Amino acid sequence: MKPWALILCAAAILGGCASQPVAPQAPERQLFHDQLFQPPSAPVDTSRVFALSPAMRAYVHNEIGNTGPGKDVRRQLFDALYRRDKLQLEYDSAITRDAAQTFEARAGNCLSLAIMTAALARELNLPVQFQQIQVDEVWSRAGNLYFASNHVNLALGRPRGDRNPYTAYSLDNANSLTVDFIPVPEKARQEATPLTEATIIAMFLNNRAAELLSAGQVDDAYWAARKAAEVDPLFLNAYNTLGVIYQHHGNPEAAEATLRYAHAQAPDNTIFLANLAQTLEGQNKTQEAGVLRARLAVLEPYPPFHFFLQGQEAMKQGDYARARKMFEKELERVPDYHEFHFWLAVANYQLGNLRAADNHMALAMKNSTTRGAHDLYSAKLDKIRAYEAQLRAK
């Protein structure tokens, strides 16, 4: 089964754009097909995204809000986020959480952590500006779904005089304090693109739609992606997600129409191109699909996971030396992706190179982005080391 690409927001998906459209147009509502899906299992409630829980409000007023004269409340919040003896936050990409869920779990991906930080900042009457950071997408996968994640952070301004956190304000970028949960090159910070709250909510809903689809909850995924497109009609990634949902639901004509819209707005977006080409191939529209594939080959000769998939095929054939070579080529492109290290460890183990297997399994564990993956790699590493110890004892 061929992979489908979705764009997430570790932050959000703007995957593979070589060029951007000048003025995208909001689509007509005929791209929505509510009649094809069961009602959502729970209402899609956007008011909960930034809502504070009682525990959050108590934390703000008891731990941060009571600053002395001359102290910067932004710095107090910043320290609470970063210091291990304070909130003790962890990065966890398993699920996109709203502000209250992130605070309770003390964990989240970059978008979740940014949303939680914004909610806390607003309770402190601090202006907040979300920003899209222009860095290369980070790819991950779950079954035949492939996810491209871009990055969002936020800047904190000085306290406002008014007490309404949603009124308009002007953020002094020269004196703002940037909150980020992963290292970002200085040039990328300087070239950050401001994002509206509507786009952030659309990103949140789009992430949830992709996660629900990955979990097999196709109906709920539809309603989340639909709401994302409603909240911000110009957020193109929501239409890409809708197209993939239609395809998984068995509605290829709806998938084609939605992906055509996204592709028309961003003709060189390789994710939109690949998904539309695959949809056309599924309907035996091979001539047009071939044109799109040719364009893809120019824009992206070696797509993400290209060598990895070749390595996995070699593993199935028992050609562990070739598998190792392919996994190493993929790691040259993405040195920190945990799954590449994991499979390189497996290939080395099969070849009897236990030291390299140990090293790459340790790197897989170090670079894992979910607690579940960390625990899995830790258990595998223990088995490798136990086997090494047995060999030394002989």
Beta strands, then each sheet from edge to edge (+ up, - down):
strand 1: 4-9
strand 2: 90-91
strand 3: 107-108
strand 4: 128-142
strand 5: 145-156
strand 6: 177-179
strand 7: 193-195
sheet 1: 1+ 5+ 4- 7+
sheet 2: 1+ 5+ 6-
sheet 3: 2+ 3+
end
